[in-house]
Amino acid sequence: MKQMASSLAQIFLGLCILAGSWMIADAMKENNPSGNSIEQVQVKPQSKDQLLSHSELQEYLGINQDQVEKLLPQKEGNVTKSQIPYIQIGYEYYFPVKAVDQWLEETEAAIFD
């Protein structure tokens, strides 16, 4: 008698597992009828320009003209000092986008007078 009850319990457990698996498979088919799970990922297009002028830097950082001027390279004698990475071409200063992004990540707090 005990052996028969144990056998029936095992058969019932097997049927429950089978029914549960069937319901899960059916639900997965309803959510994805093609059977393939291909998702489209939209990548934000990177700006063509890798260098920013000071007016583009102002727009990129979302700050006003006076604030940008505090970041721009300043000549002190023979030395040019800057709070932000830059490249000088002729008399113009340009700011590499990647270097500016890295500078922003590394700068936790800064005060510009």
PyMOL CGO cylinders between C-alpha atoms (Angstrom):
from pymol import cmd
from pymol.cgo import CYLINDER

trace = [
    CYLINDER, 0.00, 0.00, 0.00, 2.81, 2.40, 0.93, 0.3, 1, 1, 1, 1, 1, 1,
    CYLINDER, 2.81, 2.40, 0.93, 4.66, 1.57, -2.25, 0.3, 1, 1, 1, 1, 1, 1,
    CYLINDER, 4.66, 1.57, -2.25, 1.55, 2.24, -4.36, 0.3, 1, 1, 1, 1, 1, 1,
    CYLINDER, 1.55, 2.24, -4.36, 0.98, 5.63, -2.70, 0.3, 1, 1, 1, 1, 1, 1,
    CYLINDER, 0.98, 5.63, -2.70, 4.62, 6.54, -3.30, 0.3, 1, 1, 1, 1, 1, 1,
    CYLINDER, 4.62, 6.54, -3.30, 4.37, 5.52, -6.96, 0.3, 1, 1, 1, 1, 1, 1,
    CYLINDER, 4.37, 5.52, -6.96, 1.17, 7.56, -7.43, 0.3, 1, 1, 1, 1, 1, 1,
    CYLINDER, 1.17, 7.56, -7.43, 2.82, 10.59, -5.82, 0.3, 1, 1, 1, 1, 1, 1,
    CYLINDER, 2.82, 10.59, -5.82, 5.78, 10.30, -8.19, 0.3, 1, 1, 1, 1, 1, 1,
    CYLINDER, 5.78, 10.30, -8.19, 3.50, 10.00, -11.22, 0.3, 1, 1, 1, 1, 1, 1,
    CYLINDER, 3.50, 10.00, -11.22, 1.46, 13.00, -10.05, 0.3, 1, 1, 1, 1, 1, 1,
    CYLINDER, 1.46, 13.00, -10.05, 4.65, 15.04, -9.52, 0.3, 1, 1, 1, 1, 1, 1,
    CYLINDER, 4.65, 15.04, -9.52, 5.87, 14.12, -13.01, 0.3, 1, 1, 1, 1, 1, 1,
    CYLINDER, 5.87, 14.12, -13.01, 2.54, 15.18, -14.55, 0.3, 1, 1, 1, 1, 1, 1,
    CYLINDER, 2.54, 15.18, -14.55, 2.67, 18.51, -12.68, 0.3, 1, 1, 1, 1, 1, 1,
    CYLINDER, 2.67, 18.51, -12.68, 6.19, 19.21, -13.95, 0.3, 1, 1, 1, 1, 1, 1,
    CYLINDER, 6.19, 19.21, -13.95, 5.13, 18.28, -17.48, 0.3, 1, 1, 1, 1, 1, 1,
    CYLINDER, 5.13, 18.28, -17.48, 2.03, 20.52, -17.34, 0.3, 1, 1, 1, 1, 1, 1,
    CYLINDER, 2.03, 20.52, -17.34, 4.04, 23.44, -15.91, 0.3, 1, 1, 1, 1, 1, 1,
    CYLINDER, 4.04, 23.44, -15.91, 6.67, 23.12, -18.62, 0.3, 1, 1, 1, 1, 1, 1,
    CYLINDER, 6.67, 23.12, -18.62, 3.99, 23.03, -21.30, 0.3, 1, 1, 1, 1, 1, 1,
    CYLINDER, 3.99, 23.03, -21.30, 2.32, 26.20, -19.90, 0.3, 1, 1, 1, 1, 1, 1,
    CYLINDER, 2.32, 26.20, -19.90, 5.64, 28.07, -19.74, 0.3, 1, 1, 1, 1, 1, 1,
    CYLINDER, 5.64, 28.07, -19.74, 6.54, 27.07, -23.32, 0.3, 1, 1, 1, 1, 1, 1,
    CYLINDER, 6.54, 27.07, -23.32, 3.10, 28.13, -24.53, 0.3, 1, 1, 1, 1, 1, 1,
    CYLINDER, 3.10, 28.13, -24.53, 3.41, 31.52, -22.80, 0.3, 1, 1, 1, 1, 1, 1,
    CYLINDER, 3.41, 31.52, -22.80, 6.84, 32.07, -24.36, 0.3, 1, 1, 1, 1, 1, 1,
    CYLINDER, 6.84, 32.07, -24.36, 5.46, 31.36, -27.83, 0.3, 1, 1, 1, 1, 1, 1,
    CYLINDER, 5.46, 31.36, -27.83, 2.67, 33.92, -27.34, 0.3, 1, 1, 1, 1, 1, 1,
    CYLINDER, 2.67, 33.92, -27.34, 5.16, 36.63, -26.38, 0.3, 1, 1, 1, 1, 1, 1,
    CYLINDER, 5.16, 36.63, -26.38, 7.54, 35.83, -29.23, 0.3, 1, 1, 1, 1, 1, 1,
    CYLINDER, 7.54, 35.83, -29.23, 5.72, 34.20, -32.16, 0.3, 1, 1, 1, 1, 1, 1,
    CYLINDER, 5.72, 34.20, -32.16, 8.75, 34.01, -34.45, 0.3, 1, 1, 1, 1, 1, 1,
    CYLINDER, 8.75, 34.01, -34.45, 10.81, 32.10, -31.93, 0.3, 1, 1, 1, 1, 1, 1,
    CYLINDER, 10.81, 32.10, -31.93, 13.76, 34.43, -32.49, 0.3, 1, 1, 1, 1, 1, 1,
    CYLINDER, 13.76, 34.43, -32.49, 14.60, 37.04, -29.94, 0.3, 1, 1, 1, 1, 1, 1,
    CYLINDER, 14.60, 37.04, -29.94, 16.18, 39.86, -31.91, 0.3, 1, 1, 1, 1, 1, 1,
    CYLINDER, 16.18, 39.86, -31.91, 16.07, 43.28, -30.36, 0.3, 1, 1, 1, 1, 1, 1,
    CYLINDER, 16.07, 43.28, -30.36, 17.09, 46.45, -32.11, 0.3, 1, 1, 1, 1, 1, 1,
    CYLINDER, 17.09, 46.45, -32.11, 19.51, 48.59, -30.19, 0.3, 1, 1, 1, 1, 1, 1,
    CYLINDER, 19.51, 48.59, -30.19, 19.69, 52.24, -31.09, 0.3, 1, 1, 1, 1, 1, 1,
    CYLINDER, 19.69, 52.24, -31.09, 23.12, 53.73, -30.70, 0.3, 1, 1, 1, 1, 1, 1,
    CYLINDER, 23.12, 53.73, -30.70, 23.29, 57.47, -30.28, 0.3, 1, 1, 1, 1, 1, 1,
    CYLINDER, 23.29, 57.47, -30.28, 25.34, 58.68, -33.23, 0.3, 1, 1, 1, 1, 1, 1,
    CYLINDER, 25.34, 58.68, -33.23, 28.62, 60.17, -32.16, 0.3, 1, 1, 1, 1, 1, 1,
    CYLINDER, 28.62, 60.17, -32.16, 29.24, 63.73, -33.17, 0.3, 1, 1, 1, 1, 1, 1,
    CYLINDER, 29.24, 63.73, -33.17, 31.31, 64.01, -36.34, 0.3, 1, 1, 1, 1, 1, 1,
    CYLINDER, 31.31, 64.01, -36.34, 33.34, 66.79, -34.80, 0.3, 1, 1, 1, 1, 1, 1,
    CYLINDER, 33.34, 66.79, -34.80, 35.98, 65.55, -32.39, 0.3, 1, 1, 1, 1, 1, 1,
    CYLINDER, 35.98, 65.55, -32.39, 37.16, 69.07, -31.54, 0.3, 1, 1, 1, 1, 1, 1,
    CYLINDER, 37.16, 69.07, -31.54, 34.99, 71.80, -30.05, 0.3, 1, 1, 1, 1, 1, 1,
    CYLINDER, 34.99, 71.80, -30.05, 35.53, 75.53, -30.37, 0.3, 1, 1, 1, 1, 1, 1,
    CYLINDER, 35.53, 75.53, -30.37, 34.94, 77.61, -27.23, 0.3, 1, 1, 1, 1, 1, 1,
    CYLINDER, 34.94, 77.61, -27.23, 31.37, 78.45, -28.34, 0.3, 1, 1, 1, 1, 1, 1,
    CYLINDER, 31.37, 78.45, -28.34, 30.69, 74.76, -29.04, 0.3, 1, 1, 1, 1, 1, 1,
    CYLINDER, 30.69, 74.76, -29.04, 32.23, 73.90, -25.66, 0.3, 1, 1, 1, 1, 1, 1,
    CYLINDER, 32.23, 73.90, -25.66, 29.81, 76.34, -24.04, 0.3, 1, 1, 1, 1, 1, 1,
    CYLINDER, 29.81, 76.34, -24.04, 26.87, 74.59, -25.68, 0.3, 1, 1, 1, 1, 1, 1,
    CYLINDER, 26.87, 74.59, -25.68, 28.30, 71.12, -24.97, 0.3, 1, 1, 1, 1, 1, 1,
    CYLINDER, 28.30, 71.12, -24.97, 28.72, 71.85, -21.26, 0.3, 1, 1, 1, 1, 1, 1,
    CYLINDER, 28.72, 71.85, -21.26, 25.50, 73.85, -20.98, 0.3, 1, 1, 1, 1, 1, 1,
    CYLINDER, 25.50, 73.85, -20.98, 27.10, 76.87, -19.33, 0.3, 1, 1, 1, 1, 1, 1,
    CYLINDER, 27.10, 76.87, -19.33, 27.15, 80.59, -20.16, 0.3, 1, 1, 1, 1, 1, 1,
    CYLINDER, 27.15, 80.59, -20.16, 29.90, 82.62, -21.86, 0.3, 1, 1, 1, 1, 1, 1,
    CYLINDER, 29.90, 82.62, -21.86, 31.37, 84.02, -18.61, 0.3, 1, 1, 1, 1, 1, 1,
    CYLINDER, 31.37, 84.02, -18.61, 31.68, 80.53, -17.16, 0.3, 1, 1, 1, 1, 1, 1,
    CYLINDER, 31.68, 80.53, -17.16, 33.37, 79.20, -20.30, 0.3, 1, 1, 1, 1, 1, 1,
    CYLINDER, 33.37, 79.20, -20.30, 35.91, 82.04, -20.22, 0.3, 1, 1, 1, 1, 1, 1,
    CYLINDER, 35.91, 82.04, -20.22, 36.97, 80.91, -16.73, 0.3, 1, 1, 1, 1, 1, 1,
    CYLINDER, 36.97, 80.91, -16.73, 37.80, 77.48, -18.20, 0.3, 1, 1, 1, 1, 1, 1,
    CYLINDER, 37.80, 77.48, -18.20, 39.63, 78.74, -21.30, 0.3, 1, 1, 1, 1, 1, 1,
    CYLINDER, 39.63, 78.74, -21.30, 43.43, 78.63, -21.37, 0.3, 1, 1, 1, 1, 1, 1,
    CYLINDER, 43.43, 78.63, -21.37, 45.00, 81.75, -19.82, 0.3, 1, 1, 1, 1, 1, 1,
    CYLINDER, 45.00, 81.75, -19.82, 48.53, 82.96, -20.58, 0.3, 1, 1, 1, 1, 1, 1,
    CYLINDER, 48.53, 82.96, -20.58, 50.63, 83.71, -17.51, 0.3, 1, 1, 1, 1, 1, 1,
    CYLINDER, 50.63, 83.71, -17.51, 53.97, 84.90, -18.80, 0.3, 1, 1, 1, 1, 1, 1,
    CYLINDER, 53.97, 84.90, -18.80, 55.39, 82.22, -21.10, 0.3, 1, 1, 1, 1, 1, 1,
    CYLINDER, 55.39, 82.22, -21.10, 53.11, 79.53, -19.68, 0.3, 1, 1, 1, 1, 1, 1,
    CYLINDER, 53.11, 79.53, -19.68, 49.56, 78.79, -20.76, 0.3, 1, 1, 1, 1, 1, 1,
    CYLINDER, 49.56, 78.79, -20.76, 47.43, 77.33, -17.97, 0.3, 1, 1, 1, 1, 1, 1,
    CYLINDER, 47.43, 77.33, -17.97, 44.07, 75.70, -18.42, 0.3, 1, 1, 1, 1, 1, 1,
    CYLINDER, 44.07, 75.70, -18.42, 41.58, 73.91, -16.21, 0.3, 1, 1, 1, 1, 1, 1,
    CYLINDER, 41.58, 73.91, -16.21, 40.33, 71.87, -19.17, 0.3, 1, 1, 1, 1, 1, 1,
    CYLINDER, 40.33, 71.87, -19.17, 42.25, 69.83, -21.80, 0.3, 1, 1, 1, 1, 1, 1,
    CYLINDER, 42.25, 69.83, -21.80, 42.84, 71.72, -25.05, 0.3, 1, 1, 1, 1, 1, 1,
    CYLINDER, 42.84, 71.72, -25.05, 44.68, 71.72, -28.36, 0.3, 1, 1, 1, 1, 1, 1,
    CYLINDER, 44.68, 71.72, -28.36, 46.05, 74.91, -29.84, 0.3, 1, 1, 1, 1, 1, 1,
    CYLINDER, 46.05, 74.91, -29.84, 46.08, 75.28, -33.62, 0.3, 1, 1, 1, 1, 1, 1,
    CYLINDER, 46.08, 75.28, -33.62, 47.56, 78.61, -34.60, 0.3, 1, 1, 1, 1, 1, 1,
    CYLINDER, 47.56, 78.61, -34.60, 45.92, 81.16, -32.32, 0.3, 1, 1, 1, 1, 1, 1,
    CYLINDER, 45.92, 81.16, -32.32, 42.75, 79.12, -31.79, 0.3, 1, 1, 1, 1, 1, 1,
    CYLINDER, 42.75, 79.12, -31.79, 42.04, 76.76, -28.91, 0.3, 1, 1, 1, 1, 1, 1,
    CYLINDER, 42.04, 76.76, -28.91, 40.07, 73.57, -29.48, 0.3, 1, 1, 1, 1, 1, 1,
    CYLINDER, 40.07, 73.57, -29.48, 38.79, 71.06, -26.97, 0.3, 1, 1, 1, 1, 1, 1,
    CYLINDER, 38.79, 71.06, -26.97, 38.80, 67.30, -27.74, 0.3, 1, 1, 1, 1, 1, 1,
    CYLINDER, 38.80, 67.30, -27.74, 35.39, 65.81, -26.93, 0.3, 1, 1, 1, 1, 1, 1,
    CYLINDER, 35.39, 65.81, -26.93, 36.82, 62.60, -25.41, 0.3, 1, 1, 1, 1, 1, 1,
    CYLINDER, 36.82, 62.60, -25.41, 39.29, 64.52, -23.25, 0.3, 1, 1, 1, 1, 1, 1,
    CYLINDER, 39.29, 64.52, -23.25, 36.55, 66.87, -22.04, 0.3, 1, 1, 1, 1, 1, 1,
    CYLINDER, 36.55, 66.87, -22.04, 34.34, 63.90, -21.16, 0.3, 1, 1, 1, 1, 1, 1,
    CYLINDER, 34.34, 63.90, -21.16, 37.20, 62.26, -19.26, 0.3, 1, 1, 1, 1, 1, 1,
    CYLINDER, 37.20, 62.26, -19.26, 37.99, 65.56, -17.49, 0.3, 1, 1, 1, 1, 1, 1,
    CYLINDER, 37.99, 65.56, -17.49, 34.36, 65.84, -16.41, 0.3, 1, 1, 1, 1, 1, 1,
    CYLINDER, 34.36, 65.84, -16.41, 34.38, 62.28, -15.03, 0.3, 1, 1, 1, 1, 1, 1,
    CYLINDER, 34.38, 62.28, -15.03, 37.62, 62.81, -13.12, 0.3, 1, 1, 1, 1, 1, 1,
    CYLINDER, 37.62, 62.81, -13.12, 36.75, 66.25, -11.74, 0.3, 1, 1, 1, 1, 1, 1,
    CYLINDER, 36.75, 66.25, -11.74, 34.65, 65.73, -8.63, 0.3, 1, 1, 1, 1, 1, 1,
    CYLINDER, 34.65, 65.73, -8.63, 34.61, 69.33, -7.48, 0.3, 1, 1, 1, 1, 1, 1,
    CYLINDER, 34.61, 69.33, -7.48, 36.38, 72.41, -8.77, 0.3, 1, 1, 1, 1, 1, 1,
    CYLINDER, 36.38, 72.41, -8.77, 36.11, 76.12, -8.04, 0.3, 1, 1, 1, 1, 1, 1,
    CYLINDER, 36.11, 76.12, -8.04, 36.91, 78.56, -10.82, 0.3, 1, 1, 1, 1, 1, 1,
    CYLINDER, 36.91, 78.56, -10.82, 37.43, 82.22, -9.88, 0.3, 1, 1, 1, 1, 1, 1,
]
cmd.load_cgo(trace, "trace")
